[in-house]
Amino acid sequence: MSDIKKIKELALYAAKKQVPTEFANKTVEDVNDVLRAELNELCGTYQLYRTNKNVLFEIMEETMNEVVPKEVISVIGQFADIRNYDHGTKPQFKIKKGKLRARKFATRATASGVYEAFRLDTDIIDVNTFVIGDAAYIDFERFLSGDEDWADYMEALMDGIITAIWKEVYGAMLAGARNVIIPANKTTGNAYNQTALQGIVRKVAAYGSPVIVATQEFADGMGPDAIVAGSANYQGIYAPDDIDAIHRYGHVLTFRGGYPVIVLPVSFEDETNTTEIFGGNFCFVLPSNGEKVVKVLMEGGMIVDDWKNRDRSMEIQAYTKIGTAVVTGNNWGFYEIS
């Protein structure tokens, strides 16, 4: 019987595309080769797969439980409060009292995909959870022969789960911004205006250090900070760091005052590349400390199972329970280019 602990360690390194310290002068491909040999011993035939597939799923679940929450936190942890709950636990968030006390609403997702907004009468939010999932087509023989990598399967599954979490956060934020947020914290226009964004940032700064979460289209239009605006008679002066960031990354990394600009990932609903998941021309301005606006919970960890199609091809499916809620007071803003 294979060393399951060793396989779990190798699977985690392969999923992260990293090399363990004991693999001196080795590559990620070498890690996949060793992992493939171990999995071949564990599930190298369909008979062995039927016998040991639950062990394989346990390896995948532990890998995803380790990687997915950290990946989510690395991106939205600056403005979101993210927690993990045991299966069956009633997920709740306690809202801090203070400047939000006078006017508090929450927008949360429902299992049907509808976002409901309601006034908070208490300092406790109950968050509904529902299942999200993804699947990866597995050609087991191609994996065992070395034509496909474990990291590719895991990356496909984890990207799907992470994108689904992003979509729920994005949907709740957009619903709260358009339907609940106070007029003084919202701006619309037909072109990007740095002064308008600065006005929203100044309001949010009263509640916590602002972070700007923008769609790719909005970020592309921000341009470098004009320290001295140009005119017909002389050229303007712009922040050198912004010019360098646009050259390197395609958009600025910070806004005036050093506030971070986080760009929502470019992703599409299907393979036609016609409908962006995070489309639109707008940004959210959120406090990154104090009371965080976005609440995300993950309940019960990942569940992995297989599904055999009619043509005998196989899919590995992964799913988990998540819930999102957005607390709306006077502490965040929204800027949309019409």
URNOR-V267498 format. One record per residue. PHI is phi as a letter, one per 30 degrees, with the letter a starting at -180 (NA if undefined). PSI is psi in whole degrees, -180 to 180 (999 if undefined). Layout:
BEGIN
<<PHI PSI> <PHI PSI>>
END
This chain:
BEGIN
<<NA 137> <d 158> <d 101> <d -40> <d -42> <d -42> <d -42> <d -42> <d -45> <d -40> <d -39> <d -45> <d -42> <d -41> <d -35> <d -6> <h 48> <b 166> <c 126> <d 157> <d -31> <d -10> <c 62> <d 132> <i 24> <c 171> <c 173> <d -36> <d -37> <d -39> <d -44> <d -37> <d -45> <d -43> <d -42> <d -41> <d -41> <d -43> <d -30> <d -39> <d -34> <d -44> <b 38> <d -12> <b 164> <d -31> <d -46> <d -37> <d -45> <d -36> <d -38> <c 9> <d -31> <d -33> <d -41> <d -44> <d -36> <d -40> <d -44> <d -41> <d -45> <d -38> <d -48> <d -37> <d -26> <d -40> <d -47> <d -52> <e -39> <d -36> <d -41> <d -46> <d -38> <d -28> <c -50> <c 3> <d -20> <d -27> <b 2> <b 143> <c 113> <c 129> <b 154> <c 137> <b 150> <d 153> <e 134> <i -8> <d 140> <d 109> <d 130> <b 153> <b 138> <c 127> <c 132> <d 141> <d 164> <k -129> <d -16> <d -3> <d -36> <d -35> <b 106> <b 127> <b 159> <b 141> <c 125> <b 157> <d 152> <c 165> <d -23> <d 0> <i 5> <c 143> <c 124> <c 139> <c 139> <a 151> <d 138> <d 117> <c -13> <b 180> <c 12> <c 131> <c 125> <d 128> <c 126> <d 138> <c 153> <a 165> <d 134> <b 153> <a 175> <a 164> <b 149> <b 131> <d 127> <c 120> <c 94> <d -35> <d -37> <d -35> <d -49> <d -25> <d -7> <j 4> <d -21> <b 152> <c 150> <e -42> <d -33> <d -44> <d -49> <d -39> <d -40> <d -45> <d -46> <d -38> <d -40> <d -44> <d -46> <d -42> <d -39> <d -40> <d -45> <e -45> <d -40> <d -42> <d -47> <d -46> <d -43> <d -40> <d -44> <d -40> <d -43> <d -40> <d -42> <d -24> <c -22> <b -36> <e 144> <d 147> <e -34> <d -21> <c 11> <b 141> <b 138> <b 155> <a 173> <c 3> <a 155> <d 135> <b 114> <d -37> <d -39> <d -44> <d -38> <d -36> <d -41> <d -43> <e -40> <d -38> <d -46> <d -32> <d -19> <d -16> <c -14> <l 160> <d 120> <d 149> <b 138> <c 120> <c 110> <b 150> <d 162> <e -40> <d -42> <d -45> <d -39> <d -30> <c -3> <d -43> <i 173> <d 151> <d 124> <d 98> <d -42> <b 117> <d 142> <d 168> <b -174> <d -19> <c -20> <a 157> <d 144> <d 166> <c 129> <b 155> <d 120> <e -37> <d -38> <d -43> <d -42> <d -41> <d -41> <d -39> <d -42> <d -41> <c -12> <j -7> <a 163> <d 153> <c -23> <b 156> <c 165> <e 129> <j -3> <i 17> <d 132> <d 146> <c 113> <c 126> <c 126> <d 141> <d 148> <d 119> <a 155> <b 154> <d -34> <b -174> <d -1> <d -12> <h 36> <c -26> <b 113> <d 139> <d -41> <c 49> <d 170> <j 171> <b 82> <a 170> <b 153> <c 142> <c 115> <b 147> <d 135> <c -7> <b -179> <i -144> <d 115> <d 139> <d -42> <c 133> <c 126> <b 132> <b 150> <b 124> <c 122> <i -4> <i -175> <d 144> <b 130> <b 137> <a 171> <c 164> <b 126> <c 123> <d 171> <d -29> <d 11> <i 2> <d 162> <b 143> <b 143> <c 125> <c 140> <b 140> <b 162> <a 171> <c 132> <b 164> <b 147> <b 151> <a 147> <b 123> <c 124> <c 119> <b -133> <c 12> <c 9> <b 162> <b 173> <b 133> <b 121> <b 134> <c 118> <d 999>>
END
